[in-house]
Amino acid sequence: MAKEGHKYVFVLGGVMSGVGKGVVTSSLGLLLEQKGYPVNLVKVDPYLNVDAGTMNPTEHGEVFVLRSGLETDQDMGNYERFLGRDLTNDDYMTSGMVYQSVIARERALEYGGKCVEAIPHVRDEILRRIGKAAAYNGSRVSVIEIGGTIGDFQNALFIEAARVLKMNQPEDVLFVMVSYLPTPGTLGEMKTKPTQTAVRDLNSYGVQPDFIIARSREPIDEKRKEKLAVWCNVRKDRVIAAPDIKSIYEAPINFEKDKLGNALLDALKLPEKRRASLATWKKFALATADTKAPEVHIAIVGKYFDTGDFVLSDAYLSVIEAIKFSAAKLGRQPKITWVNSKSIERDTKTLAALARYDGIIVPGGFGETGIEGKIQAIRFAREKKIPYFGLCYGMQLMVIEYARNVLALKGAHTTEIKKSAEDPVVDVMLEQKKHIADNKYGGTMRLGAYPCYLKKNTIARGAYKSELVEERHRHRYEINPAYVKRLEEAGLVFSGTSPDGVLMEIAELPRTAHPFMLGTQFHPEFQARPLSPHPLFTEFLRAAIAQKKNKRVA
C-alpha cells in the first residue's frame, strides 16, 4: 500500500461529460512532476465492463492499449502522452474490475462468511486499488480521475471511497472539480448556476471541492470567480480559468500562468522543490497551434464516424495526436479530413476526391461495414502514388488489395469477413480460433507489446534506425503465411516480422515503386508522444509534404 502521508488529488466532473477531466488530470500530473514530485495518474471508469475492449468506438471513443495489453479508456492515452511514459494495469480501474475482485474473494471465502456489501467491501476494494497503484509506482502524489459526472448513480461508490480517504487523511486529500460555465447565445452572459448546482450535488456526498477548474468558451472573469467562491465555498484564488484553447497541450501552460502548480502544493502542504520548467513543452504546444505553418492535408478513411448528425473523431484519437506530433516536428500544420468509407462505396466522386490530399491513412477497425470502400481507397492511393499509411486493419486491407489487383487473386479476402474466402490472404491466428469458438472476446486478442525485427534497406528500418523495435498490438487476424512468398515475388516487401519470421508485422512497397506505401499490423499511434513523435508517422508526413511540393510543381 501507499506510504503514510502519501498525497491524493481526485478530479471530478460537474455539469456535463466531455468537459476535459482527462486533460486536467494529465496537466496536473505534468505540473506536479515539473515541480519535482513523482506522480501516478489513475483513471476510474464507473461502467461494469471489466475493460474497454468490448465497447463500440462510436459510443465510447478509442480503446487505448497499454504496453501490458490491457484495453483501457482513451484518457489513459492522454496520461501517457503528457507524462511521456508507459502506464501500468494498476493505473486503470473499472466498476467491473472492482466487483469481479470482490466476488472472486467472496467465492474463495476470504470474507470469513460475512454478508458482502457495497459498503464497506466494494468501497474498500476501491481504496485498496488506489493504494496499490501509488505503491507500485513509488509516487508521492496520486491524481485520480473519477469518470462520469457528479450525480451519476454509478460513480457514487468511488466518490464515497474518496470521502473516506479524506476523512482518514484530511491533510493528504484534495478534490478538484472540473465544471462547465455556459454562455447562452441569447443572453451573452456566462452563467455560474449549473456549477453551483453541481457543487451542491457533490456536497450531498459529504465532499467539498478544494479547487474549481472553470471550463468555458472565454476566460472566467473576476465577478464570476467571486460568485463561485461565495456560493461554492471555494477560495477565489482556487477558481482556475480554463477557456477553450487551440490545442489541449496549451492547458498546463495556461494553468501555470495561474500558478496552479504552487496552489496545489500549498493545499497539499508540500514544499516547492523546483520551479516548473515548461520551455520544451511550450515550444511544442506553440508548434501544434501555429496556424501560419504550411499545411499538409491528410485524409483518414474509416467507418467509426457515425454518431447521429455528428462526427466522432475520438474513435481515432491516438492517430490524430500522432499526426500532430510529427507535423509539429516537421514545422507543418496538419489539416485532417474524415472520409467515411461507406460513402466511397456509394459514390465514385468521393473516391476521386482523394486526389486532392497529400496523404491517406486507413486506421484500425473491425467488421465488414465499409471494407470495400477502404480497399478502393487503398487501390487509389497505390495507383495514383499518393502516400499511404495503413494501421492494423489498414495493413491487412492493403495486402488484400495488392493480392486482388496485382496478383490477380480476385477471391482474396480476410476470413474475418468471409470465412470461406477463395484466397484467405488474411486469416485468424491459430490460438484465436478456440476463443472465437467459445465466444471469448473480451481481453483475448493479441494485445500489448511484441518485438518486431526490421529488414535492412527498407523504409521501416530507415525510419526507426534500429534493427529491433517493440510495438503494441490489438488484433485476432494475421497475414496468412501461405501467401507471403507469392506476395513478395509480386513486389510487396514484408519489412517487419516477428523475430522468428512467422508473423508479418510491416508491409511496404519499395521507394522505386511508390513514394510511401506502408502498413503495420501493430498500432504505432499508441507510442507516439508530444516530445518524441513516432518515426513511422514522421516518415509518412515527410512523404506527404514531398507529395504536396510535387503537385505544386506539376
C-alpha positions in Angstrom: 0.0 0.0 0.0 1.0 3.7 -0.3 3.3 5.1 2.3 2.0 7.2 5.2 1.5 10.8 4.2 1.0 10.0 0.5 -1.0 12.7 -1.2 -4.1 12.2 -3.3 -5.9 14.6 -5.7 -9.3 13.5 -7.0 -10.6 15.0 -10.2 -14.4 15.0 -10.7 -16.6 16.5 -13.4 -19.6 18.8 -12.9 -22.5 19.8 -15.2 -21.7 17.5 -18.2 -19.4 14.8 -19.6 -16.6 15.5 -22.0 -15.7 18.7 -20.1 -12.0 17.9 -20.1 -11.3 16.0 -16.9 -8.7 13.8 -18.7 -6.7 16.9 -19.9 -6.9 18.5 -16.5 -5.7 15.3 -14.8 -2.8 15.0 -17.4 -1.9 18.6 -16.9 -1.9 18.3 -13.1 0.4 15.3 -13.4 2.8 17.2 -15.7 2.9 20.3 -13.4 3.5 18.3 -10.2 6.3 16.3 -11.8 7.8 19.5 -13.1 7.7 20.8 -9.5 9.8 17.8 -8.5 7.3 15.3 -7.2 6.9 11.8 -8.7 3.2 11.3 -9.8 1.0 8.5 -10.8 -2.3 9.0 -12.7 -5.3 6.7 -12.2 -8.4 6.6 -14.4 -11.6 5.3 -12.8 -14.4 4.3 -15.2 -17.6 3.5 -13.4 -19.1 1.2 -16.1 -19.5 -2.6 -15.4 -17.3 -3.6 -18.3 -14.2 -5.3 -17.0 -12.2 -3.3 -19.5 -12.9 -1.0 -22.6 -12.1 -3.7 -25.2 -15.7 -4.7 -26.0 -17.1 -1.2 -26.4 -18.3 0.3 -29.6 -15.9 3.1 -30.6 -18.7 5.4 -31.9 -20.3 5.3 -28.4 -17.2 5.3 -26.2 -14.4 6.6 -28.3 -11.0 5.0 -28.9 -9.8 1.9 -27.0 -6.3 2.7 -25.8 -4.0 -0.4 -25.3 -1.3 -0.3 -22.6 2.1 -1.9 -23.1 0.8 -4.8 -20.9 -2.1 -5.4 -23.3 -4.8 -4.0 -21.0 -7.6 -2.3 -23.1 -8.5 1.0 -21.5 -10.2 4.3 -21.8 -8.7 6.9 -24.2 -7.8 9.1 -21.3 -5.0 6.7 -20.5 -3.5 7.7 -23.8 -3.6 11.4 -22.8 -1.9 10.4 -19.5 0.9 8.6 -21.3 1.4 11.4 -23.8 1.5 14.2 -21.1 3.8 12.3 -18.8 5.9 10.8 -21.6 6.0 7.3 -20.2 4.1 4.0 -20.1 1.4 3.4 -17.6 0.5 0.1 -15.9 -2.5 -2.0 -15.2 -2.7 -0.6 -11.7 -3.3 2.8 -13.1 -6.7 1.8 -14.5 -9.9 0.8 -12.7 -13.5 0.0 -13.7 -16.5 -1.0 -11.6 -16.3 -4.3 -13.5 -12.8 -4.9 -12.2 -13.7 -4.0 -8.7 -16.8 -6.1 -8.5 -15.1 -9.0 -10.2 -12.4 -8.9 -7.5 -14.9 -8.7 -4.6 -17.0 -11.6 -6.0 -13.9 -13.7 -6.5 -12.8 -13.1 -2.9 -16.3 -13.9 -1.7 -16.3 -17.2 -3.6 -13.0 -18.1 -2.0 -14.4 -17.4 1.5 -11.9 -14.6 2.0 -14.6 -12.5 3.8 -14.9 -15.1 6.5 -18.6 -15.8 6.0 -19.7 -12.1 6.3 -22.5 -10.6 4.3 -20.6 -9.0 1.4 -22.0 -5.5 0.7 -21.2 -2.4 -1.4 -20.1 -0.6 1.8 -17.7 -1.5 3.2 -16.4 -4.3 0.9 -16.7 -2.7 -2.6 -15.6 0.7 -1.3 -12.6 -0.9 0.5 -11.6 -2.7 -2.7 -11.5 0.7 -4.5 -9.3 2.1 -1.8 -7.0 -0.9 -1.9 -6.5 -0.5 -5.7 -5.8 3.3 -5.3 -3.2 2.5 -2.6 -1.7 -0.3 -4.7 -1.3 1.9 -7.7 0.6 4.5 -5.6 2.8 1.9 -4.0 3.6 0.2 -7.4 4.6 3.5 -9.0 6.6 4.7 -6.0 4.9 8.1 -6.4 4.5 10.9 -3.9 1.2 12.2 -5.3 -1.7 10.2 -7.0 -4.0 12.1 -9.3 -7.2 10.1 -9.7 -9.8 10.9 -12.3 -13.3 9.6 -11.5 -15.2 9.2 -14.8 -18.7 10.4 -15.4 -20.4 13.5 -13.9 -21.3 14.3 -10.3 -24.8 13.0 -9.6 -24.3 9.9 -11.8 -25.5 6.9 -9.8 -22.7 4.6 -11.0 -19.8 6.6 -9.7 -21.2 7.2 -6.2 -19.1 4.4 -4.6 -15.9 5.9 -6.0 -16.8 9.3 -4.5 -17.6 7.6 -1.2 -14.2 5.9 -1.2 -12.6 9.3 -1.8 -14.6 10.8 1.0 -13.5 8.1 3.5 -9.9 8.7 2.4 -10.3 12.4 3.1 -11.9 11.7 6.4 -9.0 9.4 7.5 -6.2 11.6 6.0 -7.6 15.2 5.9 -4.2 16.8 5.2 -3.5 14.5 2.3 -6.5 14.6 0.0 -7.8 17.3 -2.4 -10.8 17.5 -4.6 -10.7 19.3 -7.9 -14.0 19.8 -9.8 -13.9 20.5 -13.5 -17.1 22.2 -14.4 -18.5 24.0 -17.4 -19.8 27.6 -17.3 -22.1 28.1 -20.3 -22.6 31.4 -22.1 -26.1 31.1 -23.7 -26.1 32.8 -27.1 -29.3 34.6 -26.5 -28.0 36.1 -23.2 -24.4 36.7 -23.9 -23.5 36.3 -20.2 -21.5 33.5 -18.5 -23.7 31.5 -16.1 -22.4 30.0 -12.8 -25.6 28.4 -11.6 -25.0 25.0 -13.2 -21.7 24.8 -11.4 -23.3 25.9 -8.1 -25.8 23.1 -8.5 -23.0 20.6 -9.3 -21.1 21.6 -6.1 -24.3 21.2 -4.1 -24.7 17.7 -5.5 -21.1 16.9 -4.6 -21.8 18.3 -1.1 -24.6 15.8 -0.7 -22.0 13.1 -0.9 -20.1 14.7 2.0 -17.5 16.1 -0.3 -16.4 19.7 -0.7 -14.2 20.7 -3.7 -11.0 22.5 -2.9 -10.5 23.7 -6.5 -12.9 24.5 -9.3 -11.5 24.4 -12.8 -13.8 26.7 -14.7 -14.2 25.4 -18.3 -15.7 28.0 -20.6 -15.6 29.5 -24.0 -13.9 32.6 -22.7 -11.8 33.0 -19.6 -13.8 33.4 -16.5 -13.9 37.0 -15.2 -13.3 38.2 -11.6 -17.0 38.7 -10.9 -17.8 35.1 -11.7 -14.8 33.9 -9.7 -16.2 35.9 -6.7 -19.7 34.4 -7.3 -18.3 30.8 -7.3 -16.2 31.5 -4.3 -19.2 32.7 -2.3 -21.8 30.2 -3.4 -19.5 27.2 -3.7 -17.3 27.8 -0.6 -14.1 27.7 -2.5 -11.3 30.2 -2.2 -11.3 32.7 -5.1 -7.7 32.1 -5.9 -8.6 28.4 -6.3 -11.2 29.1 -9.0 -9.0 28.5 -12.1 -9.8 29.7 -15.6 -9.8 27.0 -18.3 -11.0 28.7 -21.5 -11.3 26.9 -24.9 -7.8 26.6 -26.5 -6.5 25.7 -29.9 -4.5 22.7 -28.5 -5.0 20.7 -25.4 -1.2 20.9 -24.9 -1.6 24.6 -24.0 -3.6 23.6 -20.9 -0.6 23.1 -18.5 1.0 26.3 -19.7 -2.2 28.2 -19.0 -2.6 26.6 -15.6 1.0 27.5 -14.7 0.2 31.1 -15.6 -2.4 31.0 -12.8 0.2 29.3 -10.6 -2.0 26.2 -10.2 1.1 24.0 -9.5 2.1 26.1 -6.5 -1.5 26.3 -5.3 -1.8 22.5 -5.3 1.5 22.2 -3.4 0.3 24.7 -0.9 -3.1 22.9 -0.4 -1.2 19.6 0.0 1.3 21.2 2.3 4.2 20.2 0.2 7.2 22.5 -0.4 8.1 23.6 -3.9 11.2 21.5 -4.9 11.8 23.4 -8.1 10.2 25.9 -10.4 8.3 24.2 -13.2 10.3 24.2 -16.5 7.9 24.0 -19.4 10.1 25.6 -22.0 10.3 22.5 -24.2 6.7 21.7 -23.7 5.7 25.3 -24.6 7.8 25.2 -27.8 5.9 22.0 -28.8 2.5 23.5 -27.9 3.2 26.6 -29.9 4.1 24.5 -32.9 0.9 22.5 -32.7 -1.1 25.7 -32.6 0.9 27.6 -35.3 -1.8 28.4 -37.9 0.9 30.1 -40.1 2.8 26.9 -40.6 2.5 25.4 -44.1 -0.4 23.0 -44.3 -0.3 19.3 -45.1 -3.7 17.7 -46.0 -4.4 14.2 -44.7 -7.5 12.1 -45.4 -8.4 9.4 -42.8 -10.6 6.8 -44.4 -12.6 5.0 -41.7 -16.0 4.0 -40.6 -16.3 4.9 -36.9 -17.6 8.3 -37.6 -21.3 7.9 -37.3 -22.9 9.3 -34.1 -26.2 10.8 -35.1 -25.6 14.0 -37.0 -22.1 14.5 -35.6 -18.6 13.2 -36.4 -16.9 11.3 -33.6 -13.2 11.9 -34.2 -12.5 10.4 -30.7 -12.7 6.9 -32.3 -9.2 7.6 -33.8 -7.9 10.0 -31.1 -4.3 8.5 -30.9 -4.0 8.6 -34.7 -4.9 12.3 -34.7 -2.5 13.1 -32.0 0.4 11.1 -33.6 -0.1 13.1 -36.8 0.0 16.4 -34.8 3.3 15.4 -33.0 5.1 14.5 -36.3 3.6 17.6 -38.1 4.9 19.9 -35.3 8.3 18.3 -35.5 8.4 19.0 -39.3 7.0 22.5 -38.9 3.7 21.8 -40.6 0.0 22.3 -39.7 -2.0 19.1 -40.4 -5.4 19.5 -41.9 -7.3 16.3 -41.4 -10.4 15.3 -43.3 -12.7 12.4 -42.3 -13.7 10.3 -45.2 -16.4 7.7 -44.5 -15.5 4.5 -46.3 -19.2 3.8 -46.7 -19.6 7.0 -48.8 -16.8 5.7 -51.2 -18.9 2.6 -51.8 -22.0 4.7 -52.6 -20.4 7.5 -54.6 -17.4 7.4 -57.0 -16.9 11.1 -56.6 -15.9 10.6 -53.0 -13.1 8.3 -54.3 -11.9 10.7 -56.9 -11.8 13.5 -54.4 -9.0 11.7 -52.6 -6.6 13.0 -55.2 -6.6 16.4 -53.5 -5.0 15.0 -50.4 -1.2 14.8 -49.7 -1.6 11.5 -47.8 -4.1 8.9 -46.9 -4.5 6.8 -43.7 -6.7 3.8 -43.2 -6.7 3.2 -39.4 -7.7 0.1 -37.4 -11.1 -1.3 -37.1 -13.2 -4.5 -37.2 -16.1 -5.9 -39.3 -17.5 -5.8 -42.8 -19.1 -2.4 -42.9 -17.2 0.0 -45.3 -14.5 -2.5 -46.1 -14.8 -2.4 -49.9 -14.7 1.4 -49.7 -11.4 1.2 -47.8 -10.0 -1.2 -50.3 -11.0 1.1 -53.2 -9.2 4.0 -51.3 -6.1 1.9 -50.9 -6.0 1.0 -54.6 -6.5 4.6 -55.5 -3.5 5.6 -53.3 -1.3 2.9 -54.8 -2.1 3.6 -58.4 -2.1 7.4 -58.0 1.2 7.3 -56.0 -0.4 9.1 -53.0 1.5 8.4 -49.7 -0.5 5.8 -47.8 -0.2 4.6 -44.2 -2.3 1.6 -43.1 -2.7 0.8 -39.4 -3.6 -2.8 -38.3 -6.8 -3.4 -40.4 -5.3 -0.8 -42.8 -2.3 -3.1 -43.4 -4.4 -6.2 -43.8 -6.6 -4.5 -46.4 -3.6 -3.1 -48.2 -2.3 -6.7 -48.6 -5.7 -7.9 -49.8 -5.9 -5.1 -52.3 -2.4 -6.0 -53.6 -3.4 -9.7 -53.9 -6.5 -8.9 -55.8 -5.2 -6.3 -58.2 -1.5 -7.2 -58.7 -1.5 -10.9 -58.1 -5.0 -11.2 -59.8 -6.4 -13.2 -56.9 -9.9 -11.9 -57.2 -11.1 -14.1 -54.3 -8.5 -12.6 -51.9 -10.2 -11.6 -48.6 -10.0 -11.9 -44.8 -11.7 -14.8 -43.1 -12.9 -12.3 -40.5 -15.4 -11.2 -43.2 -15.6 -14.2 -45.5 -14.9 -17.4 -43.7 -14.9 -19.4 -47.0 -12.7 -17.0 -48.9 -11.2 -18.5 -52.0 -7.9 -17.0 -51.2 -7.7 -16.3 -47.4 -4.8 -13.8 -47.6 -5.7 -12.7 -44.1 -6.7 -15.4 -41.6 -7.4 -15.8 -37.9 -4.4 -16.6 -35.7 -4.3 -20.3 -34.7 -4.5 -19.5 -30.9 -7.5 -17.3 -31.5 -9.8 -20.0 -33.1 -10.7 -21.5 -29.8 -11.5 -18.1 -28.3 -13.9 -17.4 -31.1 -15.5 -20.9 -30.9 -16.1 -20.4 -27.2 -17.4 -16.8 -27.6 -14.5 -15.4 -25.5 -13.9 -12.0 -27.0 -13.0 -9.7 -24.0 -9.3 -9.4 -23.5 -8.4 -12.4 -25.7 -6.9 -10.7 -28.8 -3.2 -10.4 -29.4 -2.7 -7.5 -27.1 0.1 -5.3 -25.9 3.8 -5.0 -26.8 5.6 -7.5 -29.0 9.1 -7.3 -30.6 9.5 -6.7 -34.4 12.6 -7.4 -36.5 13.2 -4.9 -39.3 14.9 -5.8 -42.6 17.8 -3.8 -43.9 17.3 -1.3 -46.8 13.6 -0.7 -46.1 11.5 2.3 -45.4 10.7 0.9 -41.9 14.3 0.3 -41.0 15.3 3.7 -42.2 12.6 5.4 -40.2 13.3 3.6 -36.9 17.1 3.5 -37.3 17.0 0.2 -35.4 17.0 -3.5 -36.1 14.6 -4.5 -33.3 11.6 -2.5 -32.1 8.7 -3.1 -29.8 5.1 -2.1 -30.7 1.6 -2.5 -29.3 -1.0 -4.8 -30.9 -4.7 -5.3 -30.9 -6.0 -7.9 -33.4 -7.0 -11.5 -34.0 -6.1 -11.9 -37.7 -2.8 -12.0 -39.4 -1.3 -12.2 -42.9 -1.6 -15.8 -44.0 1.9 -17.3 -44.2 0.9 -19.4 -47.2 0.7 -16.3 -49.3 3.8 -14.4 -48.2 6.2 -15.8 -50.8 3.8 -15.1 -53.7 3.2 -11.6 -52.5 6.9 -10.9 -52.1 7.6 -12.2 -55.6 5.0 -9.8 -56.9 6.9 -6.9 -55.3 5.4 -6.4 -51.8 8.1 -6.3 -49.1 7.4 -7.5 -45.6 9.9 -5.3 -43.9 8.9 -6.1 -40.4 8.4 -9.6 -38.9 8.2 -11.3 -35.6 11.8 -12.4 -34.5 11.0 -16.0 -35.6 9.9 -14.7 -39.1 6.4 -16.3 -38.8 4.2 -13.2 -38.3 4.2 -10.3 -40.8 4.3 -7.0 -38.9 5.0 -4.4 -41.6 4.3 -4.5 -45.3 5.6 -1.8 -47.7 6.4 -1.1 -51.4 9.9 0.0 -52.2 10.6 3.7 -52.9 11.2 2.8 -56.5 7.6 1.7 -56.8 5.8 4.2 -54.6 6.8 7.3 -52.6 5.3 5.8 -49.4 3.0 2.7 -49.3 3.4 1.1 -45.8 1.1 -0.7 -43.4 1.7 -2.0 -39.9 0.0 -4.9 -38.1 0.5 -3.1 -34.8 -0.7 0.3 -33.7 2.2 2.8 -33.8 -0.1 5.6 -32.7 -0.2 4.2 -29.2 3.5 5.1 -28.6 3.6 8.5 -30.2 4.4 11.2 -27.7 4.5 15.0 -27.9 8.2 15.3 -27.4 9.1 12.1 -29.2 6.9 11.6 -32.3 6.6 8.2 -33.8 9.2 7.7 -36.6 6.7 6.0 -39.0 4.2 8.9 -38.7 7.1 11.3 -39.3 8.3 9.4 -42.3 4.7 9.3 -43.7 4.3 13.0 -43.3 7.6 13.7 -44.9 6.4 11.8 -47.9 3.1 13.7 -47.8 5.0 17.0 -47.7 7.0 16.0 -50.7 3.8 14.9 -52.5 2.4 18.4 -51.9 5.6 20.0 -53.4 5.4 17.7 -56.4 1.8 18.6 -57.0 2.7 22.3 -56.8 5.5 21.9 -59.4 3.2 19.9 -61.7 
